[in-house]
């Protein structure tokens, strides 16, 4: 299930901090906990187990989609200059839970608070995003930065560009591990059998549209360096890439999982959200300060 929320700022002047994703993740958990504390606790504390060290929450969400936003680096955030903004949230759940979860978000008050900022929104509308995957190849667009990393000799994460030769294989491996985590017939830590082997799922970075070289260069994948769990002992700086389209080929089950659970790492923290490419975009997204 993927749905779009329309949010109305409570105050006339609203500043959204750059590192807002972690607060939005907390908002999702709090909404779920009000209706089903056991399910919320399961997602937050446990998740779906692939191995003793790898668990997945199987939900994700987009960047806030804010038209006419004004970036204010000195203030550490973005000023909202429109009466409404949008936000896409995705859950990998069965159909019976879809209406239930959608209803939970209606009329909620979403607060994005930090030591320096406080932005409040009312959820005015919740709409289901149509998602029909009828073939074994789908073109996807990033709705939030995608995080793919591999360990170097020191055991440190090296974040990969979407054109890196290891980006695709690691994205595919991650998605197959997610699939295995929700299949009770597959032993913990074991990837699916030959029917869903790595070779049955492929990734391809698509060229960005543009009428001339300058437009194409401007549309290249951009990096964003953000902090998650800001102010806590688990505070982490990570880099993801956004603003690109890619193609996945595989079974419809795996393609659906990619859209609903997200791709890459840190999905429940607001990374790796994707949408099916469509003719008309919703709103234009703000261009955050890019990392080197």
C-alpha positions in Angstrom: 0.0 0.0 0.0 1.3 3.4 -1.0 -0.7 6.5 -0.1 -0.3 10.3 -0.4 -1.0 12.6 2.5 -1.9 16.3 2.0 -0.5 18.4 5.0 -1.6 21.9 6.0 0.8 24.0 8.0 -0.7 25.1 11.3 1.3 28.4 11.4 1.6 31.0 8.7 5.4 30.8 8.8 6.7 27.3 9.1 10.4 26.3 9.0 11.1 22.6 8.3 14.6 21.5 9.5 16.9 19.7 7.0 17.1 16.6 9.1 13.4 16.0 9.4 13.2 12.4 8.3 13.9 10.9 11.7 11.0 12.9 13.2 8.6 11.8 10.5 9.6 8.2 11.3 8.7 8.8 14.9 5.4 10.2 13.9 4.5 7.1 11.9 5.3 4.9 14.9 3.2 7.0 17.2 0.2 6.9 14.9 0.5 3.1 14.6 0.9 2.8 18.4 -2.3 4.7 19.1 -4.2 2.1 17.2 -2.2 -1.1 17.6 0.7 -0.8 20.1 1.7 -4.4 19.6 2.2 -4.0 15.9 4.0 -0.7 16.4 6.3 -2.2 19.0 7.0 -5.2 16.7 8.1 -2.8 13.9 10.1 -0.6 16.1 11.8 -3.2 18.3 12.0 -6.2 16.1 10.9 -6.1 12.5 11.0 -8.9 9.9 14.1 -11.1 10.5 16.4 -12.1 7.7 19.4 -12.9 10.0 20.5 -12.3 13.6 22.0 -9.0 12.4 19.6 -8.0 9.7 15.9 -7.0 10.2 13.6 -5.0 8.1 10.6 -2.8 8.9 9.2 -2.9 5.4 7.8 0.6 5.3 9.3 3.8 4.0 8.3 7.4 3.1 9.2 10.1 0.7 10.8 13.5 1.2 8.2 16.2 2.0 7.0 17.5 -1.3 7.0 21.3 -0.9 6.4 23.6 -3.8 8.0 27.1 -3.7 10.0 26.2 -0.7 12.8 28.6 0.3 16.0 27.0 1.5 17.6 28.9 4.5 21.0 27.4 5.3 21.6 29.9 8.1 18.4 28.9 9.8 19.0 25.2 9.2 15.9 24.5 7.3 13.3 25.3 4.6 10.5 27.8 4.7 7.1 26.5 3.5 5.6 29.0 1.1 2.4 27.2 0.1 -0.9 26.4 1.8 -0.3 22.6 1.4 2.5 20.2 1.1 2.4 16.5 0.2 4.0 13.3 1.6 4.0 9.7 0.3 4.1 6.8 2.7 4.4 3.1 1.8 3.7 -0.1 3.8 4.3 -3.7 2.7 1.1 -5.1 4.2 -1.8 -7.2 3.0 -4.9 -5.7 1.5 -6.9 -6.2 4.7 -4.7 -3.7 6.6 -4.7 -1.0 3.9 -7.9 0.8 4.7 -7.2 0.5 8.4 -3.8 2.1 8.2 -5.0 4.9 5.8 -7.7 5.8 8.2 -5.2 6.2 11.1 -3.5 9.2 9.5 -6.6 11.2 8.7 -6.8 14.5 10.7 -3.6 13.7 12.6 -1.4 16.5 13.8 2.2 15.9 12.6 4.9 17.7 14.6 8.5 18.0 13.4 10.4 19.3 16.4 14.0 19.8 17.1 16.0 21.9 19.6 15.9 24.8 17.1 12.7 24.2 15.2 9.0 23.2 15.5 6.9 22.7 12.5 3.3 21.5 12.8 0.9 20.2 10.1 -2.6 18.9 10.0 -3.2 15.8 7.8 -6.1 17.2 5.6 -6.4 14.3 3.1 -5.2 10.7 2.6 -5.3 9.2 -0.8 -4.3 5.8 -2.1 -1.7 5.9 -4.8 -2.7 3.5 -7.7 -0.1 0.8 -8.2 -0.5 -1.7 -10.9 2.5 -3.7 -12.0 1.5 -5.7 -15.0 4.9 -6.6 -16.4 8.2 -7.9 -15.2 10.0 -4.6 -15.9 9.2 -1.3 -14.2 10.7 2.1 -14.3 11.0 3.8 -10.9 11.8 7.3 -9.7 13.4 8.2 -6.4 11.1 9.9 -3.9 13.8 10.1 -1.2 17.6 9.4 -1.3 18.6 5.8 -1.9 21.4 4.6 0.4 23.7 1.8 -0.9 27.0 1.2 0.8 29.8 -1.4 0.9 32.4 -1.9 3.6 36.0 -0.9 3.0 39.1 -2.6 4.5 38.5 -0.7 7.7 34.9 -1.8 8.0 33.6 1.6 7.2 30.7 2.3 4.9 31.5 3.7 1.5 28.4 5.1 0.0 27.9 4.3 -3.7 26.8 6.4 -6.7 23.9 4.9 -8.7 26.3 4.4 -11.6 28.8 2.5 -9.6 29.1 -1.1 -10.8 28.3 -2.5 -7.3 25.3 -0.3 -6.7 22.9 -2.6 -8.7 24.1 -5.9 -7.2 23.9 -4.6 -3.7 20.4 -3.1 -4.2 19.2 -6.4 -5.6 20.8 -8.4 -2.8 19.1 -6.1 -0.2 15.7 -6.5 -1.9 16.0 -10.3 -2.0 16.9 -10.3 1.7 13.7 -8.3 2.4 11.7 -10.9 0.4 13.3 -13.8 2.3 12.4 -12.1 5.7 8.7 -12.4 5.0 8.7 -15.9 3.5 8.2 -18.4 6.3 9.3 -21.3 4.2 12.7 -19.8 3.7 15.2 -20.4 6.5 16.5 -17.3 8.3 19.6 -15.9 6.6 19.0 -17.8 3.3 18.3 -16.0 0.1 15.4 -17.3 -2.1 16.0 -20.4 -4.2 16.6 -20.5 -8.0 13.1 -19.3 -8.8 14.0 -15.9 -7.3 17.8 -16.0 -7.7 19.8 -12.8 -8.0 20.0 -13.2 -11.7 16.2 -13.0 -11.9 16.2 -9.4 -10.6 18.2 -6.8 -12.5 18.9 -3.1 -12.0 19.6 -0.5 -14.7 20.3 3.2 -14.2 18.2 5.1 -16.8 19.5 8.2 -18.6 17.9 11.4 -17.3 15.6 13.2 -19.7 16.9 16.5 -21.2 16.8 18.2 -24.5 20.4 19.3 -24.3 23.6 18.5 -22.6 23.1 21.2 -19.9 19.7 19.9 -18.9 21.0 16.3 -18.8 23.9 17.4 -16.6 21.6 19.2 -14.2 19.5 16.1 -13.9 22.3 13.8 -12.9 21.9 11.9 -9.5 22.6 14.3 -6.6 24.0 13.3 -3.2 22.6 14.3 0.1 24.4 14.0 3.4 22.0 13.8 6.4 22.0 13.0 10.0 19.6 10.3 11.5 18.8 9.9 15.1 20.2 13.4 15.6 21.1 14.2 19.2 21.1 10.6 20.4 23.9 8.1 21.0 23.0 6.4 17.7 23.4 9.6 15.7 24.7 8.7 12.3 25.7 10.6 9.1 24.8 8.9 5.9 24.8 9.7 2.2 22.1 8.8 -0.3 21.4 9.7 -3.9 18.2 11.1 -5.3 16.9 12.7 -8.5 17.3 9.7 -10.8 15.3 7.0 -12.5 16.1 3.4 -12.8 14.7 0.2 -14.1 14.1 -3.1 -12.2 13.3 -6.3 -14.0 12.0 -9.3 -12.0 8.9 -11.0 -10.7 5.9 -8.8 -9.9 6.2 -9.8 -6.3 9.7 -8.4 -6.0 8.9 -5.3 -8.0 5.9 -4.7 -5.7 8.1 -5.2 -2.6 10.6 -2.6 -4.0 7.8 0.0 -4.3 6.1 -0.7 -1.0 9.1 -1.5 1.3 11.7 0.7 -0.4 15.1 0.0 -1.8 18.5 0.1 -0.2 19.1 0.8 3.5 17.4 2.9 6.2 13.9 2.7 4.6 12.1 3.2 7.9 14.2 6.3 8.5 12.9 7.8 5.2 15.3 6.6 2.6 14.9 4.5 -0.5 11.2 5.5 -1.2 10.4 5.1 -4.9 7.4 5.6 -7.2 6.4 4.2 -10.5 7.3 6.6 -13.3 4.2 8.4 -14.5 3.5 11.1 -17.0 2.6 13.9 -14.6 4.7 14.5 -11.4 2.9 15.8 -8.3 4.9 18.8 -7.0 8.4 19.9 -7.7 10.7 19.0 -4.8 13.1 21.4 -3.1 16.8 21.1 -4.0 18.5 20.4 -0.6 22.1 21.5 -0.2 24.1 18.7 -1.9 27.0 16.9 -0.3 30.3 16.6 -2.2 
